[in-house]
Amino acid sequence: MPKPTFIHLNLDWNAEPNDPDLKVEVNGSTIRLSFYLNPFAYDARKGDVGILTFNGCNRWRYDATNDHAWFSGQGRFAGKAPAWGEFYEVVGDDSSMNHNDWEIITPDADRARHFLFYFRDEAIECVAPDWNLQRTTGHTAMTT
């Protein structure tokens, strides 16, 4: 079977690499990830927050694989994804998709896309039609 390919989605932004302070909010089929943006390499100030929203999410999963484990070859896409700490769309065959612990919200839609974001200490996967990023200051808009 062909390996999945990874489309890099966060070309001009990223999560803060040392302490992104990730917060995950689930409200029905909407998943929101709130995290500090990287002010070291991108157009962001210290304390700026990104809110990544997936509306109409079919399923999602949290993976505790951190950067040390990934570089040691552990984790679902270690050795397959181009780089740690990035946001990707995973396209193509992923035969292990149904062998993982997913939070299933609804059956996967035909137009659903598979997203993967590697943070410093965890990875988040989501199957949804699309994504949106908003920038703000502080985590006040999100709950823990």
Buried (B, 14 or more C-beta within 10 A) or exposed (E): EEEBEBEEBBEEBBBBBEEBBBBBBEEEBBBBBBBBBBEEEBEBEEEBBBBBBBBBBBBBBEBEBBBEBBEEEEBBBBEEBEEBBBBBBBEEEBEEBEEEEBEEBEEBEEEBBBBBBBBBBBBBBBBBBEBEBEEBEEBEBBEE
